[in-house]
Each structure stands twice: as structure tokens, then as C-alpha cells.
């Protein structure tokens, strides 16, 4: 049932939001250049790797040695606005339609984190990752990794259509009040360094 709902909702939203997609596409291309869509490999259901899609929010500024500058420097004011309104996440509707993701589930994280999870934390990959999730409506990037993973696993153990509906409603509220977009001192959140001992 959840997969059927994902297909119907993603199809409808892609159609309804197509004018918004086009507007954002041309603004991003003008302000940040190509590629407009940011692609990155992330682990999904059963740790299967897929390409997650987002609108680009950073420029390609390099230092004198030819190294990319830190994210905090490359994130533009336009990019910050996109993240604040969660508009950069819109291309993930294609991920939902393809079956890589669901509307609700643990957020897909970096592949490099896979060997760092303890047994309990790894359970977040027992379900499809989501555009939003229980951790996102309970602090997003302003909470610790330990709290985030506890929320993710709690969702896996208690998931239901009613809980998904509740999370979607809370997500709309979070977008409007712009809570938890970043951790203190970081553009998003500091990197996860592992928690095997717990």
C-alpha cells in the first residue's frame, strides 16, 4: 500500500510542480551554472546504492591550490534560501517514483558511513530512505547523530501509514518555521565518525 501511495503521490506532484521545476531550473542555471541537478550516490533499502537527486545549492569556488573551498563558503545566499524552503529536495520526487526512495523514511546518508554503523544503527536500511522522516521532524540537523539514528530505528520498528501521514504534516510545519536546518557551526551537520561501541 505504501509503495502504491508513493507512486500516485509522486506522479501527481511531479505534474503539479512542473512549472516550479522549470522556474528553479533556469534560476539555478543562471546563478550557479551547470550541472543544475546535483547527483550523489547514497545507500538505500538493504544498503543498495542509488543516485539521489537535488537542485544544486553551491558554486564551484576553488582555492589557489585548486581544491574546492569548504561548503560554508560555497553555499550561496540563493542556496541557503532553497534549503530553508526545502526546494532543493524537489528532484527527489523522481527518486520516489523510481522506487529508490519513499516520501517518509530515514534520510539517505553518505556511502562512507555504512561501515561505521553499529548493528542497531544499520537497521535504518531495512526500509526505503525518505524525503522526510521521524528524525527530520524531531530536530533535523540540530540533533546529534546518536539521537538521529535512534529516531530512524524507532521509525523502522513502529512504521505505519498513520505515522507517515503524521510525519508529512509535521514536515510542512517544519518547512514554514525553518527549524533544524543546520547544526551549530556547520552548513548542515558535522560528519558521522562512527559509533561501533554502542
Long-range contacts (C-beta under 8 A, 24 or more apart in sequence): 1-161, 2-102, 2-161, 2-164, 3-99, 3-102, 5-103, 5-161, 6-96, 6-97, 6-99, 6-102, 6-103, 7-96, 7-97, 9-96, 9-103, 10-93, 10-94, 10-96, 10-97, 10-103, 11-97, 13-93, 14-93, 14-94, 14-97, 17-90, 17-93, 20-87, 20-90, 21-90, 21-91, 24-55, 24-82, 24-87, 24-90, 25-55, 27-78, 28-55, 28-56, 31-76, 31-78, 32-56, 32-57, 32-58, 32-59, 32-76, 32-78, 32-79, 33-59, 33-60, 37-91, 38-88, 41-111, 42-108, 42-109, 42-110, 42-111, 42-129, 43-108, 43-109, 43-111, 43-114, 43-125, 44-100, 44-101, 44-108, 44-125, 44-128, 44-129, 45-125, 45-126, 45-127, 45-128, 45-129, 46-125, 46-126, 47-114, 47-125, 49-111, 50-95, 50-98, 50-100, 50-101, 50-108, 51-100, 52-92, 52-95, 52-100, 52-101, 52-108, 53-91, 53-92, 53-94, 53-95, 54-88, 54-89, 54-91, 54-92, 55-82, 55-87, 55-88, 55-90, 55-91, 56-88, 57-82, 57-83, 57-88, 71-187, 71-188, 72-186, 72-187, 75-187, 83-181, 84-178, 84-181, 85-175, 86-175, 89-131, 92-131, 93-131, 95-131, 96-131, 99-128, 100-128, 100-129, 101-128, 101-129, 101-130, 101-131, 102-127, 102-128, 102-129, 102-130, 102-131, 103-130, 103-131, 103-132, 103-164, 103-168, 104-130, 104-131, 104-132, 104-133, 104-155, 104-163, 104-164, 104-167, 104-168, 105-129, 105-130, 105-133, 105-155, 106-130, 106-133, 106-134, 106-135, 106-152, 106-155, 106-156, 107-132, 107-133, 107-135, 107-136, 109-192, 110-191, 110-192, 113-192, 116-192, 116-193, 116-194, 116-195, 116-196, 117-149, 117-195, 117-196, 118-195, 118-196, 118-197, 118-198, 120-149, 120-153, 120-198, 121-149, 121-152, 121-153, 121-195, 123-152, 123-153, 123-156, 123-157, 124-149, 124-152, 124-153, 124-156, 126-156, 127-155, 127-156, 127-159, 132-167, 132-168, 132-171, 133-167, 134-163, 134-167, 136-167, 136-171, 136-174, 136-180, 137-167, 137-170, 137-171, 137-174, 139-179, 139-180, 140-174, 140-179, 140-180, 140-181, 141-180, 141-181, 141-182, 141-183, 141-186, 141-188, 141-189, 142-179, 142-180, 142-181, 142-182, 142-183, 142-184, 143-180, 145-189, 145-192, 145-195, 146-195, 146-198, 149-195
